Amino acid sequence: MVLQITLICITFYFPPKNIFTYLKENIQDIVLNYPMAQNALAELIASLISQPTERIVVGNGAAEIIKILSAI
């Protein structure tokens, strides 16, 4: 089995308004469930870039992303 990994780094200098709306509506869950908010953020990013959530990895820096990917 070949695992293909595509890394897309997105930096929003000016995030779309719907990101702020989503964060406002879900801030309590995001803050109280860290790092469990990774799923919520992955869903938001997936919807913004029209990709399946399974293709999104959310992490706090490269070291965390490497750790997450090594567990796959």
Backbone as CSV, one residue per row, in Angstrom:
resi,resn,N_x,N_y,N_z,CA_x,CA_y,CA_z,C_x,C_y,C_z
1,MET,0.844,-1.180,0.000,0.000,0.000,0.000,0.886,1.239,0.000
2,VAL,0.594,2.163,-0.863,1.362,3.402,-0.955,0.531,4.515,-0.334
3,LEU,1.148,5.217,0.598,0.479,6.338,1.258,0.973,7.620,0.626
4,GLN,0.074,8.353,0.037,0.445,9.623,-0.579,0.049,10.738,0.363
5,ILE,1.011,11.575,0.694,0.762,12.695,1.593,1.046,13.982,0.838
6,THR,0.080,14.846,0.817,0.242,16.151,0.203,0.106,17.180,1.308
7,LEU,1.108,18.003,1.444,1.100,19.020,2.491,0.705,20.346,1.876
8,ILE,-0.351,20.912,2.397,-0.800,22.218,1.946,-0.724,23.150,3.141
9,CYS,0.136,24.124,3.065,0.243,25.114,4.135,-0.570,26.326,3.714
10,ILE,-1.495,26.686,4.550,-2.341,27.827,4.248,-2.158,28.846,5.349
11,THR,-1.768,30.024,4.976,-1.683,31.119,5.927,-2.671,32.167,5.476
12,PHE,-3.616,32.447,6.332,-4.618,33.452,6.011,-4.177,34.781,6.623
13,TYR,-3.674,35.678,5.788,-3.335,36.996,6.306,-4.623,37.757,6.606
14,PHE,-5.624,37.518,5.805,-6.922,38.138,6.012,-7.972,37.036,5.932
15,PRO,-8.235,36.339,7.037,-9.176,35.208,6.988,-10.561,35.641,6.522
16,PRO,-11.237,34.753,5.798,-12.611,35.041,5.407,-13.500,35.226,6.636
17,LYS,-14.533,35.995,6.465,-15.443,36.307,7.562,-16.052,35.045,8.177
18,ASN,-16.306,34.002,7.364,-16.940,32.795,7.900,-16.030,32.059,8.888
19,ILE,-14.715,32.246,8.797,-13.824,31.648,9.797,-14.070,32.296,11.156
20,PHE,-14.154,33.623,11.193,-14.411,34.314,12.449,-15.778,33.948,13.016
21,THR,-16.765,33.840,12.148,-18.101,33.456,12.594,-18.072,32.064,13.223
22,TYR,-17.421,31.129,12.540,-17.321,29.763,13.062,-16.612,29.750,14.413
23,LEU,-15.493,30.456,14.509,-14.743,30.486,15.761,-15.563,31.111,16.890
24,LYS,-16.278,32.187,16.602,-17.126,32.814,17.620,-18.190,31.846,18.120
25,GLU,-18.807,31.126,17.191,-19.890,30.212,17.555,-19.392,28.977,18.303
26,ASN,-18.130,28.617,18.129,-17.612,27.377,18.699,-16.425,27.566,19.638
27,ILE,-16.170,28.799,20.076,-14.971,29.084,20.852,-14.910,28.282,22.155
28,GLN,-16.015,28.100,22.822,-15.998,27.355,24.082,-15.542,25.915,23.855
29,ASP,-16.093,25.251,22.864,-15.676,23.877,22.567,-14.216,23.818,22.125
30,ILE,-13.810,24.775,21.328,-12.435,24.774,20.826,-11.443,24.939,21.970
31,VAL,-11.708,25.867,22.865,-10.777,26.127,23.968,-10.815,25.011,25.004
32,LEU,-11.992,24.549,25.368,-12.109,23.554,26.429,-11.671,22.163,26.002
33,ASN,-11.640,21.900,24.728,-11.333,20.550,24.256,-10.006,20.439,23.528
34,TYR,-9.096,21.395,23.739,-7.790,21.301,23.067,-7.080,20.054,23.531
35,PRO,-6.474,19.271,22.703,-6.333,19.431,21.262,-7.466,18.813,20.468
36,MET,-8.536,18.461,21.127,-9.646,17.810,20.447,-10.308,18.727,19.413
37,ALA,-10.029,20.005,19.451,-10.602,20.928,18.475,-10.005,20.711,17.094
38,GLN,-9.013,19.850,16.999,-8.400,19.572,15.706,-9.445,19.096,14.707
39,ASN,-10.383,18.301,15.152,-11.429,17.800,14.249,-12.320,18.936,13.758
40,ALA,-12.682,19.837,14.663,-13.522,20.971,14.276,-12.784,21.874,13.298
41,LEU,-11.520,22.114,13.555,-10.733,22.943,12.647,-10.533,22.247,11.309
42,ALA,-10.322,20.943,11.323,-10.173,20.193,10.081,-11.447,20.278,9.245
43,GLU,-12.603,20.187,9.896,-13.872,20.306,9.181,-14.017,21.685,8.547
44,LEU,-13.635,22.717,9.285,-13.728,24.080,8.761,-12.792,24.261,7.570
45,ILE,-11.557,23.827,7.708,-10.596,23.958,6.617,-11.048,23.147,5.407
46,ALA,-11.526,21.937,5.646,-12.003,21.084,4.551,-13.122,21.760,3.773
47,SER,-14.034,22.399,4.490,-15.137,23.067,3.795,-14.650,24.283,3.011
48,LEU,-13.625,24.956,3.521,-13.116,26.139,2.831,-12.355,25.791,1.557
49,ILE,-11.668,24.645,1.554,-10.867,24.289,0.382,-11.476,23.127,-0.406
50,SER,-12.715,22.775,-0.076,-13.461,21.734,-0.797,-12.705,20.415,-0.878
51,GLN,-12.257,19.941,0.279,-11.553,18.666,0.380,-12.196,17.837,1.476
52,PRO,-12.080,16.529,1.410,-12.611,15.681,2.479,-11.827,15.916,3.781
53,THR,-12.510,15.843,4.890,-11.883,16.046,6.195,-10.741,15.058,6.425
54,GLU,-10.850,13.864,5.867,-9.816,12.850,6.060,-8.469,13.274,5.491
55,ARG,-8.463,14.256,4.626,-7.215,14.724,4.015,-6.582,15.885,4.780
56,ILE,-7.194,16.309,5.855,-6.717,17.477,6.592,-6.077,17.034,7.905
57,VAL,-4.881,17.527,8.162,-4.204,17.290,9.437,-3.965,18.651,10.071
58,VAL,-4.454,18.831,11.275,-4.296,20.091,11.984,-3.356,19.859,13.151
59,GLY,-2.369,20.711,13.263,-1.419,20.573,14.360,-0.869,21.911,14.770
60,ASN,-0.250,21.926,15.928,0.357,23.128,16.463,1.855,23.072,16.173
61,GLY,2.217,23.350,14.938,3.615,23.326,14.546,4.007,22.021,13.879
62,ALA,5.165,22.041,13.253,5.636,20.896,12.477,5.843,19.656,13.336
63,ALA,6.366,19.824,14.543,6.644,18.665,15.400,5.358,17.899,15.719
64,GLU,4.298,18.610,15.996,3.027,17.946,16.306,2.472,17.247,15.064
65,ILE,2.600,17.873,13.907,2.103,17.256,12.680,2.904,16.001,12.352
66,ILE,4.212,16.044,12.543,5.038,14.856,12.314,4.616,13.734,13.252
67,LYS,4.343,14.057,14.489,3.888,13.060,15.472,2.560,12.448,15.044
68,ILE,1.632,13.286,14.596,0.323,12.806,14.159,0.475,11.896,12.939
69,LEU,1.279,12.321,11.968,1.454,11.522,10.751,2.195,10.221,11.006
70,SER,3.104,10.225,11.959,3.848,8.989,12.250,2.958,7.948,12.917
71,ALA,1.840,8.362,13.479,0.919,7.445,14.140,-0.033,6.789,13.145
72,ILE,-0.045,7.268,11.921,-0.963,6.743,10.895,-0.470,5.404,10.408
